[in-house]
Amino acid sequence: MKVSIKRACEYFNVSRSGYYAFVNRSPSNLTLENEVLSEIIRAIYFKHKGRYGSRRIQVELKREHQLAVSRK
């Protein structure tokens, strides 16, 4: 079912200009940092064949990558 942008914006009570501003907005620095950090954590996890948990990954992030992050 296709709905026009105008009708969808009316339904959600959002201006069309606000919708297009949201769609065309570039990702924030925090979003980009989280994506990079997630890739590093996955690489560490798979490098150690899934045997590293959050505590070991946290230690490796600090030692090897000089990144101070919380365990969670």
DSSP file (Angstrom, degrees, kcal/mol; ACC not computed):
  #  RESIDUE AA STRUCTURE BP1 BP2  ACC     N-H-->O    O-->H-N    N-H-->O    O-->H-N    TCO  KAPPA ALPHA  PHI   PSI    X-CA   Y-CA   Z-CA
    1    1 A M              0   0    0      0, 0.0     2,-0.4     0, 0.0     0, 0.0   0.000 360.0 360.0 360.0 121.6    0.0    0.0    0.0
    2    2 A K        -     0   0    0      0, 0.0     2,-0.4     0, 0.0     0, 0.0  -0.799 360.0-172.9 -98.2 136.3    1.5    3.3   -1.1
    3    3 A V        -     0   0    0     -2,-0.4     2,-0.0     3,-0.0     0, 0.0  -0.978  26.8-113.7-126.3 139.4    0.8    6.5    0.8
    4    4 A S     >  -     0   0    0     -2,-0.4     4,-2.4     1,-0.1     5,-0.2  -0.332  22.6-120.4 -70.1 154.5    1.8    9.9   -0.3
    5    5 A I  H  > S+     0   0    0      1,-0.2     4,-2.7     2,-0.2     5,-0.2   0.901 113.6  55.5 -60.5 -41.4    4.3   11.8    1.8
    6    6 A K  H  > S+     0   0    0      1,-0.2     4,-2.1     2,-0.2    -1,-0.2   0.934 110.3  43.8 -58.7 -47.8    1.8   14.6    2.3
    7    7 A R  H  > S+     0   0    0      2,-0.2     4,-2.3     1,-0.2    -1,-0.2   0.892 113.4  51.0 -67.7 -39.4   -0.8   12.2    3.7
    8    8 A A  H  X S+     0   0    0     -4,-2.4     4,-2.3     2,-0.2    -1,-0.2   0.908 110.3  49.7 -64.8 -40.7    1.7   10.4    5.9
    9    9 A C  H  X>S+     0   0    0     -4,-2.7     5,-2.8     1,-0.2     4,-0.5   0.892 110.8  49.7 -65.5 -39.1    2.9   13.7    7.4
   10   10 A E  H ><5S+     0   0    0     -4,-2.1     3,-0.7    -5,-0.2    -1,-0.2   0.915 110.4  51.1 -63.2 -42.2   -0.7   14.8    8.1
   11   11 A Y  H 3<5S+     0   0    0     -4,-2.3    -2,-0.2     1,-0.2    -1,-0.2   0.909 116.9  38.4 -62.4 -43.6   -1.4   11.4    9.8
   12   12 A F  H 3<5S-     0   0    0     -4,-2.3    -1,-0.2    -5,-0.1    -2,-0.2   0.399 110.6-121.0 -90.4   3.5    1.7   11.7   12.1
   13   13 A N  T <<5 +     0   0    0     -3,-0.7     2,-0.4    -4,-0.5    -3,-0.2   0.925  66.7 136.0  57.8  49.1    1.3   15.4   12.6
   14   14 A V      < -     0   0    0     -5,-2.8    -1,-0.2    -6,-0.1    -2,-0.1  -0.968  57.0-115.8-125.4 140.4    4.7   16.3   11.1
   15   15 A S     >  -     0   0    0     -2,-0.4     4,-2.0     1,-0.1     5,-0.1  -0.437  20.6-126.6 -72.6 151.4    5.5   19.0    8.7
   16   16 A R  H  > S+     0   0    0      1,-0.2     4,-2.5     2,-0.2     5,-0.2   0.891 111.8  53.7 -65.1 -38.1    6.7   18.0    5.3
   17   17 A S  H  > S+     0   0    0      1,-0.2     4,-2.1     2,-0.2    -1,-0.2   0.887 108.1  50.5 -64.6 -36.7    9.8   20.2    5.6
   18   18 A G  H  > S+     0   0    0      2,-0.2     4,-2.0     1,-0.2    -1,-0.2   0.887 109.5  51.2 -65.4 -39.2   10.6   18.5    8.9
   19   19 A Y  H  X S+     0   0    0     -4,-2.0     4,-2.5     2,-0.2    -2,-0.2   0.944 112.3  45.2 -62.2 -48.6   10.3   15.1    7.3
   20   20 A Y  H  X S+     0   0    0     -4,-2.5     4,-2.1     1,-0.2    -2,-0.2   0.842 110.3  54.5 -67.9 -32.2   12.6   16.0    4.5
   21   21 A A  H  X S+     0   0    0     -4,-2.1     4,-0.5    -5,-0.2    -1,-0.2   0.906 111.2  46.4 -64.0 -40.4   15.1   17.6    7.0
   22   22 A F  H >< S+     0   0    0     -4,-2.0     3,-0.7     1,-0.2    -2,-0.2   0.919 112.7  49.0 -66.4 -44.6   15.1   14.4    8.9
   23   23 A V  H 3< S+     0   0    0     -4,-2.5    -2,-0.2     1,-0.2    -1,-0.2   0.877 116.4  41.7 -64.5 -38.6   15.6   12.2    5.8
   24   24 A N  H 3< S+     0   0    0     -4,-2.1    -1,-0.2    -5,-0.2    -2,-0.2   0.437  87.4 117.1 -91.6   0.1   18.4   14.3    4.4
   25   25 A R    <<  -     0   0    0     -3,-0.7     3,-0.1    -4,-0.5    -3,-0.0  -0.450  65.6-124.5 -70.6 138.4   20.2   14.8    7.8
   26   26 A S        -     0   0    0     -2,-0.1    -1,-0.1     1,-0.1    -2,-0.1  -0.486  38.1 -88.6 -78.2 154.9   23.7   13.3    8.0
   27   27 A P        -     0   0    0      0, 0.0    -1,-0.1     0, 0.0     2,-0.0  -0.303  46.9-110.8 -64.7 147.6   24.4   10.8   10.8
   28   28 A S     >  -     0   0    0      1,-0.1     4,-2.0    -3,-0.1     5,-0.2  -0.264  23.8-110.1 -74.2 164.0   25.6   12.3   14.1
   29   29 A N  H  > S+     0   0    0      1,-0.2     4,-2.6     2,-0.2     5,-0.2   0.873 119.0  55.6 -61.4 -38.1   29.1   11.9   15.4
   30   30 A L  H  > S+     0   0    0      2,-0.2     4,-2.5     1,-0.2    -1,-0.2   0.908 106.7  49.8 -63.0 -42.1   27.8    9.6   18.2
   31   31 A T  H  > S+     0   0    0      2,-0.2     4,-2.0     1,-0.2    -1,-0.2   0.921 112.0  47.8 -62.0 -44.1   26.1    7.3   15.6
   32   32 A L  H  X S+     0   0    0     -4,-2.0     4,-2.1     2,-0.2    -2,-0.2   0.907 111.5  50.4 -64.5 -41.8   29.3    7.1   13.6
   33   33 A E  H  X S+     0   0    0     -4,-2.6     4,-2.8     1,-0.2     5,-0.2   0.914 109.7  51.1 -62.2 -42.5   31.4    6.4   16.7
   34   34 A N  H  X S+     0   0    0     -4,-2.5     4,-2.3     1,-0.2    -1,-0.2   0.878 109.1  50.8 -64.0 -37.7   29.0    3.6   17.8
   35   35 A E  H  X S+     0   0    0     -4,-2.0     4,-1.8     2,-0.2    -1,-0.2   0.919 112.9  45.4 -65.9 -42.7   29.2    2.0   14.4
   36   36 A V  H  X S+     0   0    0     -4,-2.1     4,-2.1     2,-0.2    -2,-0.2   0.925 113.6  49.5 -66.2 -44.5   33.0    2.0   14.4
   37   37 A L  H  X S+     0   0    0     -4,-2.8     4,-2.5     1,-0.2    -2,-0.2   0.897 108.5  53.5 -61.9 -40.6   33.1    0.7   18.0
   38   38 A S  H  X S+     0   0    0     -4,-2.3     4,-2.4     1,-0.2    -1,-0.2   0.896 108.3  50.0 -61.4 -40.5   30.7   -2.1   17.2
   39   39 A E  H  X S+     0   0    0     -4,-1.8     4,-2.3     2,-0.2    -1,-0.2   0.901 110.7  49.3 -65.5 -40.6   32.9   -3.2   14.3
   40   40 A I  H  X S+     0   0    0     -4,-2.1     4,-2.3     2,-0.2    -2,-0.2   0.922 111.6  49.0 -63.8 -43.5   36.0   -3.3   16.6
   41   41 A I  H  X S+     0   0    0     -4,-2.5     4,-2.6     1,-0.2    -2,-0.2   0.913 111.1  49.6 -63.9 -43.1   34.1   -5.3   19.2
   42   42 A R  H  X S+     0   0    0     -4,-2.4     4,-2.7     1,-0.2     5,-0.3   0.912 109.9  51.8 -60.8 -41.8   32.9   -7.8   16.6
   43   43 A A  H  X S+     0   0    0     -4,-2.3     4,-2.2     1,-0.2    -2,-0.2   0.917 111.3  46.6 -62.4 -43.2   36.4   -8.2   15.3
   44   44 A I  H  X S+     0   0    0     -4,-2.3     4,-1.6     2,-0.2    -1,-0.2   0.930 112.7  50.7 -62.6 -45.3   37.8   -8.9   18.8
   45   45 A Y  H  <>S+     0   0    0     -4,-2.6     5,-2.9     1,-0.2     7,-0.4   0.925 115.9  39.7 -60.0 -47.6   35.0  -11.3   19.4
   46   46 A F  H ><5S+     0   0    0     -4,-2.7     3,-1.5     3,-0.2    -1,-0.2   0.805 108.2  62.3 -75.7 -28.7   35.5  -13.3   16.2
   47   47 A K  H 3<5S+     0   0    0     -4,-2.2    -1,-0.2    -5,-0.3    -2,-0.2   0.866 109.3  42.4 -61.2 -35.2   39.3  -13.1   16.5
   48   48 A H  T ><5S-     0   0    0     -4,-1.6     3,-1.8    -3,-0.2    -1,-0.3   0.091 118.9-112.7-100.9  22.1   39.1  -15.0   19.7
   49   49 A K  T < 5 -     0   0    0     -3,-1.5    -3,-0.2     1,-0.3    -2,-0.1   0.789  68.6 -58.9  55.7  36.0   36.5  -17.4   18.3
   50   50 A G  T 3 <S+     0   0    0     -5,-2.9    -1,-0.3    -6,-0.2    -4,-0.1   0.585 111.6 113.8  76.7   9.7   33.6  -16.2   20.5
   51   51 A R    <   +     0   0    0     -3,-1.8     2,-0.5    -6,-0.3    -2,-0.1   0.588  52.8  88.2 -90.4  -9.7   35.5  -17.1   23.7
   52   52 A Y        -     0   0    0     -7,-0.4     2,-0.1    -8,-0.1    -4,-0.1  -0.769  59.7-165.5 -92.9 130.0   35.8  -13.5   24.9
   53   53 A G     >  -     0   0    0     -2,-0.5     4,-2.4     1,-0.0     5,-0.2  -0.256  44.6 -76.7 -96.5-169.0   33.0  -12.0   26.9
   54   54 A S  H  > S+     0   0    0      1,-0.2     4,-2.2     2,-0.2     5,-0.1   0.854 127.6  51.8 -63.2 -36.0   32.3   -8.3   27.8
   55   55 A R  H  > S+     0   0    0      2,-0.2     4,-2.0     1,-0.2    -1,-0.2   0.927 112.5  43.6 -69.4 -43.8   35.0   -8.1   30.4
   56   56 A R  H  > S+     0   0    0      2,-0.2     4,-2.4     1,-0.2    -2,-0.2   0.887 114.1  51.4 -67.7 -37.7   37.8   -9.5   28.3
   57   57 A I  H  X S+     0   0    0     -4,-2.4     4,-2.6     2,-0.2    -2,-0.2   0.908 108.4  52.3 -64.8 -40.9   36.7   -7.4   25.3
   58   58 A Q  H  X S+     0   0    0     -4,-2.2     4,-1.8    -5,-0.2    -2,-0.2   0.913 110.2  48.2 -60.1 -43.2   36.7   -4.3   27.6
   59   59 A V  H  X S+     0   0    0     -4,-2.0     4,-2.7     1,-0.2     5,-0.2   0.916 112.2  48.5 -64.9 -43.3   40.3   -5.0   28.7
   60   60 A E  H  X>S+     0   0    0     -4,-2.4     4,-2.7     1,-0.2     5,-0.8   0.885 108.1  54.7 -66.6 -37.5   41.5   -5.6   25.1
   61   61 A L  H  X5S+     0   0    0     -4,-2.6     6,-2.2     1,-0.2     4,-0.9   0.905 113.1  43.3 -60.0 -39.8   39.8   -2.3   24.0
   62   62 A K  H  X5S+     0   0    0     -4,-1.8     4,-0.6     4,-0.3    -2,-0.2   0.924 121.6  37.9 -72.6 -43.8   41.8   -0.5   26.6
   63   63 A R  H  <5S+     0   0    0     -4,-2.7    -2,-0.2    -5,-0.1    -3,-0.2   0.949 128.7  27.2 -73.7 -50.3   45.1   -2.3   26.0
   64   64 A E  H  <5S+     0   0    0     -4,-2.7    -3,-0.2    -5,-0.2    -2,-0.1   0.806 135.1  26.0 -87.3 -31.6   45.2   -2.6   22.3
   65   65 A H  H  <<S-     0   0    0     -4,-0.9    -3,-0.2    -5,-0.8    -1,-0.1   0.429  92.9-127.4-115.8  -1.6   43.0    0.3   21.1
   66   66 A Q     <  +     0   0    0     -4,-0.6     2,-0.5    -6,-0.3    -4,-0.3   0.875  59.6 144.4  54.0  42.2   43.4    2.8   23.9
   67   67 A L        -     0   0    0     -6,-2.2     2,-0.8    -9,-0.1    -1,-0.2  -0.955  40.3-154.4-114.0 121.7   39.6    3.1   24.2
   68   68 A A        +     0   0    0     -2,-0.5     2,-0.3    -3,-0.1    -9,-0.1  -0.853  32.0 154.3 -96.2 110.7   38.0    3.5   27.7
   69   69 A V        -     0   0    0     -2,-0.8     2,-0.1   -11,-0.2    -7,-0.1  -0.920  45.1-102.3-133.1 158.4   34.5    2.1   27.5
   70   70 A S        -     0   0    0     -2,-0.3     0, 0.0     1,-0.1     0, 0.0  -0.410  34.0-114.8 -75.8 159.7   32.1    0.7   30.1
   71   71 A R              0   0    0      1,-0.3    -1,-0.1    -2,-0.1   -13,-0.1   0.839 360.0 360.0 -64.4 -33.5   31.6   -3.0   30.2
   72   72 A K              0   0    0    -17,-0.0    -1,-0.3     0, 0.0   -17,-0.0   0.484 360.0 360.0 -79.1 360.0   28.0   -2.8   29.1
